[in-house]
Amino acid sequence: MVGARITAIGTYVPEKRLTNYELEQMVETSNEWIIERTGIHERRISRPDEFTSDLCEAAVKDLMHRYDKNVEDVDMIIVATSTPDFPFPSVSSIVQNRLNIAQTGAIDLSAACAGFVYALHTAHSLIASGLHKKILVIGADTLSKITDYTDRSTCILFGDGAGAVLVERDEQAKSFIGFHMGSDGSGAQNVYRTGLSKKVNGIELVDTQYLVQNGREVFRWVVRNIPKSVHQILEKTQTSLEQVDWFIPHSANLRLIEPICEKLGYPIEKTLYSLINFGNSSAATIPLALDLGIRDGKVKDGDRVLLYGFGSGLVHAGQLLDIDLDEQVNEPRPL
């Protein structure tokens, strides 16, 4: 099997902040209530003329700036998103054109908040097979564009952002240690946005342009299933929790992350999340959290990190990684 290594990372969030205090003026809520129930203080909101492709492009440019990377020889682009600019063409094709990458495949991947980990797994597979050498993996969403700001149960949660990594063939150092993934489509009606069909699992859906979520049912499913799935990765790789330097779950809600850590017996102090200042940015939460750890000097080369994403579908995916990035030559721009 051909080796693959994550060599660089870049992130981007829109400039506009939406604070809890501003949400107090929009719906019946309060800063204290939101923090107590979610841990979120603010989130970033894309401009009306700013879309997922724009966030992707900016995240890749951050990666290029920090690691002095050339992406013109990338031979595959994978964008994980639930909020593409269009049903088609794909976000990946738009990014390919803007970055002047002449000879590359380009696909969008739909796995909701687990999308970034699914995309990483796909990139690893394509390189390990020997078919590809250099792949851009991007997780990005503009959930603000499909959020109902009259619904206080959802509008307090979601924000916009993007994270990109470069995965390259490397016979000496390998990032990818082990994985686990799955799906439970019986819960598909618990997180959705209607499309051509208005019914799933025989259940009539609320027909709206906005995201709809049954938070209570999602909470129960995640707490019941994700800790067991994390243990499956550890068993497959003969890794103990003590050997995991950092746990990076999907930043859905701090009150959801806490019981996962409690069930695992893993310290919350060694768990990274991006929700405090960026909210739930779907496919972007995990790369944002990883990059925040790198920016803060917590995550270092040689560390072992365990990513786990979960979301609508209900899909989930985890990946155990060894961090060994190229040397960063320029300071990252502030988020």
N, C-alpha and C positions, 0 to 999 in steps of 0.2 A: 504494500500500500504506500502510495506517495505521501510524503509529509506535507502539512499545511500549517502556516503560522499567521497569526494576526499581527501585522507589522505597524499599523498606525490607526489612530482614531481621531475623529473630529465631530463637533456638535454645533448646533445652532438652535436658538429660540427667538421668537419675534420680540421686538422691543416693547410692545404694549403690555403692561401689567394689569391684571384684574385682581384687585385685593378683596379680601373678605369684607372690608368696610364698604367697598363699592357694591358688593353683592347685597349688603344690608339695605341699600337703596332700591334694589331691583326686585327682591323677593322677601318673604317673611323669614328672616334668619338673622344670625348675629355672628360676629367674629369668634366669640367664645364657643358658640354652638358648633361652628364648622371645625374649629381646631380640636375640640373635645371629641368629635365623632369621626374626624378624618386625618387630623394632623396637618392639613393643608393651610398655608397662610396666604398664598397668592398663586396665580397661574398666568401663563403668557398667551396672548390672543393675536392671531394673525390679522393683518390689515385686510380690508375687503378685496384688495387686488393682489393679495399674497396667498399662494396656494402651496400644496404639498411639494410640488416640484421645486418651488423656490426655496423651501426649507432644506430639501435634499441637496440642491446645488450649493447652498451656503455651508452646509455641514461638510461636504466633500472639500470645498475650498479651505475650510478651517483645517481639515486633515492635511491637505497639500501644503499649507502655510507652515504648520507646526513641525512636520516631518520632512519637508522639502521633497515631497513625493510627486512623481509624474504619473498621471493616470491615462495618458494617451494610448498606452499599450495594454490597458485592461481588456480582458477577453470575455467578461461577463459582468453585467450589472443586475443585481437583485434588489428590488425595492419592496419592503414589507409595509403595506399601508391598507387601511380600511377607508381612507378618504382621498382617493385619487382625484386629480383635477377633472378627469373625464372618465366615463365608463371605458372608453377607449378613444384615443391611443393611450398607451401605458405611461405612467410617470417615468419609468426607467428609460423609455425611448426619448422622452423630452430631456431628461438629464443627459443622456448620451449625446444628444445634439448640442446642448449648451456647453458641455465640457470638451467638445471636439474629439470625441473618441470614435475613430473611423471604423475599426473592425472589432465589433463586440456583439455578443448576444445581450438581450435586454428583456427582462421579465418582471412583472409585478407578482407579489405573493400575498394572498389573503389569508391571514391566520389571526386577525384581530390583535389583541394585546400580547399574544405569544408569537407574533409575526417575526420579530427580530431574531429570536432563537431558532425558529424554523428556517429562516433565511441563512443563518450561520451554518446550520446543519446541512442545508442544500449546497452551500458554497464549499464546505469541507468535502462533501461527497463528490462534487465535480472535480475538485483538485485531486483528491485521493484516487480517483479513477484514472488519473493521468490525462484527462481530456482538456483540462484548463490549467492555467498557470497563475492568473492574477485576477481577483474578483472583488468588485466593490459591493459591499453589503450595507444597505441603508434601511433604518427603521424610522418612519416619519408619519405623522398624522396632524391634521388640522381639525380636531374634534369640535372646536368652537363653532365651526360652520354647520354642524349637525346637532348642536345642543339647543334644547328648548330652555330659554332663559326665563320662562315662567314656572318651570318645574324645579323646585328647590331641592328635590332629592337627587337630581343629576347635575344641575348647572353649577353646583358648588365643587364638583369633582374635576371637570375636564379642562385641559389646556392643550396647547400646540407645541410641537418641537420636533427635532430630528437628530439622529446620530448615525454616523457612518464609520465603518471600519474597512481596512484593506486586508484581504486574505491572500497570501502568496505561497506558492510552492516553496518548500524548504526541507531538504533531506536531513539537516542537522538538528534543528529545533522544531518541536511540534507543539502547537497550542491545544489541540483537541484530544481530550482524555477519554470522555465517555458521555453518553446521552440517554435520555428517555423521553418519549412523547406518547400522546394519546388523544382520544376524542370521546366525548359523550354527547352525541347528538340528541339524546332524549331530553336534554335541557336547552335545546336551541331557542326555545321561546323566551328564555330568561334574559337574553341580551340580543337585541336585533335592531335593524332599521329596514322597513319594508321596501320592497323593490317590485319586480314584475309579479311576484306572488305575494298574497296578503294572508297566507295561512302556512303554518308549520306544525308538524306532528298532529295534524287535524285540528289545531287550535287557531281560531280567527285572531289576527293580530290587530293592534291599534294602527290604523293606516295614517302614518304621519311621515313627514320628511325628516323628522328628528330621531335621534338615538333613543331607544326605550330600554330600561333596565329594571329587573326585579332584584334589587340589591340584596334582599334578605336571602333569597334562594341561591344567588351566586355566592354569597358569603358562606352558606352552609356547605355548598359543593366544594369550594376551594379548601376550607379548613378540614373537610373530611378526606379529600383526595390528594392534595399537593404534598403534605408531609410524607405520605406513603410513597409517592412517586420520586421524591428526593432520595429516599432510602434505597429505591431501586437503582438509581445511578451509583450511589455509594457501594452497593453490593456488587454491581457489575464491574466496577473499577477497583474493587478491594481497597476502598478509601474510607477512612474514618472521618467523622465530623471534625475531630481535632486537627485533621490535616487540611481542612478547608479554611483558608485565611479570611475569605470574604464571601458572604452569601448575598446575592443580588436578585431578589424576586421582583416581579412586576410591581411597580409602584401604583397600585390601585387605590390603596387606603391604608394608612398606618394602623388602623384598628383591625385590619385584615392581616397585615404582616405580623403583628404581635402574636396572635394565636398560632400562626404557622411556626414561628420561632419557638414558642412555648412547647408546642407538640414535638418539635424536633429536639428540643433541649439545646438550642443554639442561641448564643448571646445576641441580643438585639444590638449591642455595641459593635458587633462585627458584621452587621447587616447594613448594606448600602441601599439608599432609596433617593429618588429625585422629586418626590411629591411635595415637599415643604414649600418650595418656591415655584414649582412648575406644574403641580397638580398631576392628574392622570393623563399622560400624553400618549397612551396606547402603545403602539409599537416603538415609540421613542423612549419610554421610561427606563428600560434596562441599559441601553447605550449611554443615556444621559447620566444615570447613576454610576456606571462604570467610569465615565469621564470625570465626574465630580470627584470620585475617589482618587483618580490620577492627579487631577488639578490640586487637590488638597494634600497631596503627598502621602495618602494612606495606601493606595494600591501601588505596588512596586514590582519591577521585574523579578521573577522567581516566585511570586505569589500564586496560589491556586484559588480560583474563584468558581463559584457555582451559580450559574444563571438559571432562573426558572420563570417562564412566562405562562400566563393563563388568561383565557378570555372567551369571547363569544364563540359559540360552536356546539358544545363547550370544548375548546381545544386547549392543550397544554404541551409544553416542551421544556426540557431542561438540558443544560450543557455544562460539563465540567471542563474548565480551561486552565492551562498554565500560561501566565502572562509573561511575554517576552517581546515587547515592542522594540522597534528601532529607536535610536536616540532622537529625542526631540530637539530640534535645532532652533526653533523660535517659540517664544512664550505664546500660549493660547490667548486669543482675544477674550475679554470678560463676557460672561453670559448674563 
